[in-house]
């Protein structure tokens, strides 16, 4: 096997339509717009935001993670509008096993338009450029849109992890997907 993966450092990524960047308090209203949409939050592990204070608390938490050099979500900014339309990033980054997991959420008006596929592809490339061997993603079994994103990004469905996480007051199954950096295994 090749060298150990590099440590995670949050940095800006750019795609054709988006800038993937650190979230800041200037994103408060844009983030609240999609975090308060019950359709968007149906399959995430956190509750629908009901006020700006909940969104601000989340942003402050993320800003502290950045300051401490920890893995944290990044914002997805639509280049055309300058609006924050979602988040994506690494949920964990395991250097010992050269493995990471991506997570994401996007405003419902952007569903089915390829934005999240574009963002996740950029994250996968970022991870593989830093010598990761495996990148994983999980979703609720009923979240067809998220499954499609993973498949379009070259991830393989690996199965159901039963009662894998506790969210919104109950244990939930999740579908596991992963993509392997075959180039590093040669």
C-alpha positions as CSV (number, residue, x, y, z in Angstrom):
1,X,0.0,0.0,0.0
2,X,1.1,3.6,-0.6
3,X,1.7,6.3,2.0
4,X,-0.6,7.1,4.9
5,X,-3.4,9.5,4.2
6,X,-3.0,13.2,5.0
7,X,-4.8,14.6,8.0
8,X,-8.0,16.3,7.3
9,X,-7.8,20.1,6.8
10,X,-11.0,21.9,5.7
11,X,-10.4,23.8,2.5
12,X,-12.4,25.4,-0.2
13,X,-13.3,23.3,-3.2
14,X,-14.8,24.6,-6.5
15,X,-17.0,22.8,-9.0
16,X,-18.7,24.0,-12.1
17,X,-21.7,25.4,-10.3
18,X,-20.6,25.6,-6.6
19,X,-18.1,26.7,-4.1
20,X,-17.7,24.3,-1.2
21,X,-16.4,26.3,1.7
22,X,-16.5,26.9,5.4
23,X,-19.8,28.0,6.9
24,X,-20.0,31.3,8.7
25,X,-22.5,33.4,10.6
26,X,-23.3,35.3,7.4
27,X,-25.0,32.1,6.2
28,X,-27.6,32.2,9.0
29,X,-30.7,33.1,6.9
30,X,-29.8,30.9,3.9
31,X,-29.1,27.9,6.2
32,X,-32.3,28.5,8.2
33,X,-34.3,28.5,4.9
34,X,-33.4,24.9,4.2
35,X,-33.0,23.6,7.8
36,X,-36.5,24.7,8.6
37,X,-38.0,22.8,5.6
38,X,-39.5,19.6,6.9
39,X,-39.2,17.9,3.5
40,X,-35.4,18.4,3.6
41,X,-35.0,17.3,7.2
42,X,-37.1,14.1,6.8
43,X,-34.1,11.8,6.5
44,X,-31.4,13.7,8.5
45,X,-30.5,12.8,12.1
46,X,-31.4,16.3,13.4
47,X,-34.7,18.0,14.1
48,X,-36.2,20.6,11.7
49,X,-35.1,24.0,12.9
50,X,-37.9,26.1,14.2
51,X,-36.0,29.4,14.9
52,X,-32.9,31.3,13.9
53,X,-31.3,30.6,17.3
54,X,-31.1,26.8,16.5
55,X,-29.4,27.5,13.2
56,X,-27.0,30.0,14.8
57,X,-26.1,27.4,17.5
58,X,-25.3,24.9,14.8
59,X,-23.1,27.4,12.9
60,X,-21.3,28.3,16.1
61,X,-20.6,24.6,16.7
62,X,-19.2,24.2,13.2
63,X,-17.1,27.3,13.5
64,X,-15.6,25.8,16.7
65,X,-14.8,22.5,15.0
66,X,-13.0,24.5,12.3
67,X,-11.0,26.3,14.9
68,X,-10.0,23.0,16.5
69,X,-9.0,21.4,13.2
70,X,-11.7,18.8,13.5
71,X,-13.9,17.3,10.7
72,X,-16.9,19.5,10.1
73,X,-19.5,20.1,7.4
74,X,-18.8,22.6,4.7
75,X,-21.3,24.9,3.0
76,X,-22.4,24.6,-0.6
77,X,-22.7,28.0,-2.2
78,X,-24.4,28.4,-5.6
79,X,-22.0,30.3,-7.7
80,X,-24.8,31.9,-9.7
81,X,-26.7,33.3,-6.7
82,X,-24.1,33.4,-4.0
83,X,-26.7,31.7,-1.7
84,X,-25.8,28.9,0.7
85,X,-27.9,25.9,-0.6
86,X,-26.7,23.1,1.6
87,X,-23.9,21.4,3.4
88,X,-21.6,18.5,2.6
89,X,-18.4,17.2,4.0
90,X,-16.7,14.5,5.9
91,X,-18.4,13.0,8.9
92,X,-15.2,11.3,10.0
93,X,-11.7,10.9,8.7
94,X,-9.8,7.9,9.9
95,X,-6.1,8.1,9.0
96,X,-5.2,4.7,10.6
97,X,-7.6,2.9,8.2
98,X,-7.3,5.4,5.3
99,X,-11.1,5.7,5.4
100,X,-13.6,8.5,5.6
101,X,-17.4,9.0,5.5
102,X,-19.2,11.8,3.7
103,X,-22.5,13.4,4.7
104,X,-24.7,16.0,3.0
105,X,-28.0,17.9,2.9
106,X,-29.3,20.3,0.3
107,X,-32.3,22.6,-0.1
108,X,-35.3,21.0,-1.7
109,X,-35.4,23.4,-4.7
110,X,-32.0,21.9,-5.7
111,X,-33.1,18.2,-5.6
112,X,-32.9,16.2,-8.8
113,X,-30.6,18.7,-10.5
114,X,-27.3,17.1,-10.0
115,X,-25.9,19.6,-7.5
116,X,-25.3,17.1,-4.7
117,X,-23.7,14.6,-7.1
118,X,-21.3,17.3,-8.2
119,X,-20.5,18.2,-4.6
120,X,-20.0,14.6,-3.5
121,X,-17.8,13.8,-6.5
122,X,-15.6,16.8,-5.5
123,X,-15.3,15.4,-1.9
124,X,-14.4,11.9,-3.1
125,X,-11.7,13.3,-5.3
126,X,-10.4,15.5,-2.4
127,X,-10.3,12.4,-0.2
128,X,-8.6,10.2,-2.8
129,X,-6.1,12.9,-3.6
130,X,-5.1,12.7,0.1
131,X,-4.5,8.9,0.0
132,X,-7.8,7.6,1.4
133,X,-8.5,4.1,0.3
134,X,-12.2,3.9,1.1
135,X,-14.9,6.6,1.3
136,X,-18.3,5.7,2.7
137,X,-21.8,7.2,2.9
138,X,-25.0,6.2,4.6
139,X,-28.6,7.1,4.1
140,X,-32.1,6.1,5.4
141,X,-33.4,3.1,3.4
142,X,-36.3,5.2,2.1
143,X,-34.2,8.1,0.9
144,X,-34.1,7.2,-2.8
145,X,-32.6,10.6,-3.8
146,X,-29.6,10.1,-1.5
147,X,-29.1,6.5,-2.8
148,X,-29.0,7.8,-6.3
149,X,-26.4,10.4,-5.4
150,X,-24.1,7.7,-4.0
151,X,-24.6,5.4,-7.0
152,X,-23.9,8.3,-9.5
153,X,-20.7,9.0,-7.6
154,X,-19.5,5.4,-8.2
155,X,-20.3,4.1,-4.8
156,X,-21.4,0.5,-4.4
157,X,-24.3,-0.5,-2.2
158,X,-22.9,-2.8,0.6
159,X,-26.1,-3.6,2.6
160,X,-28.3,-2.5,5.5
161,X,-26.9,-1.7,8.9
162,X,-29.8,-2.6,11.2
163,X,-30.7,-0.2,14.0
164,X,-27.4,1.5,13.3
165,X,-28.2,5.0,14.7
166,X,-30.6,6.6,17.1
167,X,-32.3,9.6,15.5
168,X,-35.4,11.6,16.4
169,X,-36.3,9.3,19.3
170,X,-35.9,5.8,17.6
171,X,-33.3,3.4,16.2
172,X,-33.0,3.5,12.5
173,X,-31.6,1.2,9.8
174,X,-29.2,2.8,7.3
175,X,-28.0,1.8,3.8
176,X,-24.2,1.6,3.5
177,X,-22.4,2.6,0.3
178,X,-18.7,2.9,-0.4
179,X,-16.2,3.6,-3.1
180,X,-12.6,2.2,-3.1
181,X,-9.6,4.0,-4.5
182,X,-8.3,1.1,-6.6
183,X,-5.3,3.1,-7.7
184,X,-3.9,3.0,-4.2
185,X,-4.3,-0.7,-3.9
186,X,-2.1,-1.5,-6.9
